[in-house]
């Protein structure tokens, strides 16, 4: 697939000639975090909002790519 076509809308400030580097992927994960949280919690009103510590942990989980790396490197409980 074409990465820019697939994910470009989630990172609108990233130009068509900008590199697909770590900054781009970080912005992509950050941009998709609300969607991920809604999906994970099924938008239940009984769930607490995901604030800065929670957001950092969930981004860490997504970046890790595996549960073993997440357990080693990310804050638990999110």
PLY file of the C-alpha trace (Angstrom):
ply
format ascii 1.0
element vertex 78
property float x
property float y
property float z
element edge 77
property int vertex1
property int vertex2
end_header
0.00 0.00 0.00
0.98 3.63 -0.32
1.80 4.93 3.14
0.99 8.53 2.32
-2.39 7.63 0.81
-3.27 5.35 3.71
-2.18 7.50 6.64
-1.74 10.98 5.19
-5.02 12.37 6.52
-3.93 11.57 10.08
-0.81 13.73 9.66
-2.08 16.67 7.59
0.89 18.93 8.39
3.29 16.41 6.83
4.07 17.41 3.27
4.06 15.08 0.29
7.85 15.33 0.01
8.64 15.13 3.73
10.42 11.94 4.80
8.55 9.09 6.46
10.82 9.26 9.47
10.34 8.83 13.21
8.74 12.27 13.56
6.12 11.40 10.97
5.30 8.08 12.66
5.13 9.74 16.08
2.65 12.29 14.76
0.67 9.50 13.14
0.41 7.54 16.38
-0.48 10.68 18.32
-3.12 11.61 15.74
-4.67 8.15 15.87
-4.61 7.90 19.66
-8.17 9.18 20.16
-9.48 6.70 17.61
-7.52 3.93 19.34
-8.85 4.95 22.77
-12.43 5.04 21.50
-12.02 1.62 19.94
-10.29 0.15 23.01
-12.90 1.40 25.48
-15.87 1.07 23.12
-16.58 4.72 24.02
-17.96 3.64 27.38
-18.75 6.58 29.68
-17.58 4.50 32.65
-13.95 4.63 31.47
-11.62 7.31 32.74
-10.25 9.75 30.17
-6.82 8.91 28.86
-4.65 11.82 30.00
-0.91 12.46 29.52
0.49 9.45 31.44
-2.04 7.14 29.83
-1.40 8.62 26.38
2.36 8.20 26.73
1.92 4.59 27.84
-0.43 3.74 24.98
1.89 5.33 22.43
4.72 3.33 23.97
2.64 0.14 23.58
1.97 0.90 19.93
5.61 1.77 19.24
6.90 -1.36 20.96
5.44 -3.73 18.39
5.36 -6.66 20.82
3.96 -7.37 24.25
7.33 -8.44 25.64
8.93 -5.12 24.66
5.93 -3.23 25.99
6.18 -4.99 29.35
9.87 -4.11 29.54
9.61 -0.47 28.47
6.12 0.96 29.01
4.21 2.10 32.08
1.89 -0.70 33.26
-1.84 -0.51 33.68
-2.96 1.26 30.54
0 1
1 2
2 3
3 4
4 5
5 6
6 7
7 8
8 9
9 10
10 11
11 12
12 13
13 14
14 15
15 16
16 17
17 18
18 19
19 20
20 21
21 22
22 23
23 24
24 25
25 26
26 27
27 28
28 29
29 30
30 31
31 32
32 33
33 34
34 35
35 36
36 37
37 38
38 39
39 40
40 41
41 42
42 43
43 44
44 45
45 46
46 47
47 48
48 49
49 50
50 51
51 52
52 53
53 54
54 55
55 56
56 57
57 58
58 59
59 60
60 61
61 62
62 63
63 64
64 65
65 66
66 67
67 68
68 69
69 70
70 71
71 72
72 73
73 74
74 75
75 76
76 77
